[in-house]
Amino acid sequence: MSHAQGLWHGYREGMEEEWYYCVEHDRVEAKFGCRITNRLGPYATREEAEQALEKVEQRNAEWEDDPDWQDDPWGDATDQDEERRDI
């Protein structure tokens, strides 16, 4: 067993397979693919990994509408910028 395989031993127990979506190469990869910093996952199936970008877009849209995750708790920064210009 190589050192890299030893690091993965026991990782994500219960998953028969591991699939990732590589954002650098715009493709689905098996467990031992590109660097983890360039990938989304792991996903339990290849089909789930193929939908990775859609899932990211969906989550981003949900978070943008979530009042608990707003960056500007006192209002829209654009409105504040306009008020400053009027002064």
N, C-alpha and C positions, 0 to 999 in steps of 0.2 A: 504494500500500500504506500503510495506517495504521500509526502507531507500535506499537499493540498487536499487529497482525499481524506486524510486523517482529520483535517479541520472540519470537513463537512460531515463526518461520521456522526450520526445521531441528530443532526440538525433537521428541524421541522419534522419530528417524529409524527407518524400517522399519515404523512403524504407519501404515496407510492412513487410519485414522480414530482419533479420540480421544473417549472417553466418560468421563463423571464421574458420581458420585452426589452430589447436593446434600443435605446433612444438614439444612439449614435448611428447604428446601421439600419434602423427602422425595420426590425425583424424580430421574430420569436426565436428564442434560443433555449436549449436544454440547460441543465444545472451548470455544467462546466463550459461557460461561454466567455463573453467579454467581461471586463472588470465590473464589479458590482456597482461602482459609482455611476456607470452608464446604463444601468438596467432598472426596471420596475419589477417587483415581484418579491418573493416567489408566488406563483399561482399553481394550483393543484392540477390543472389541465392546460393543454396547449390552447384550447378554445378560450379559456379565461384570459390567458396571456395575450391572445390576439385582440381582445377587447380592452386592453390596458389603457390606451389613450382615450377611448370613449369614457371609461370609468373615471379617469383623471378630470376630464372636462365636466362630467356630471358632478363630481365632488366639488370642483372649483365653483361651479354655479351655485350649489347648495350653500357653500361657505360664504360666498359673496352676499347672499340673501339672509344669512344668519346674523341677527343683531348682537349676539354674543361675541362675534369675531370681527366687528367693525373696527377699522384702524383709527377712526376719528370719532370718539364718543361724544363730542360736543357739537357735532354737526358736520356738514359738508365743507371740506377744506377749500373748495372752489368759492363757496359763498364768503368765507372769511377773507380770501384773497381779494375779492371784489370790494368788500367793505374797506379793506386797507387802502386800496387805490382811490377810493372816494374821499379819504381823509386828507 
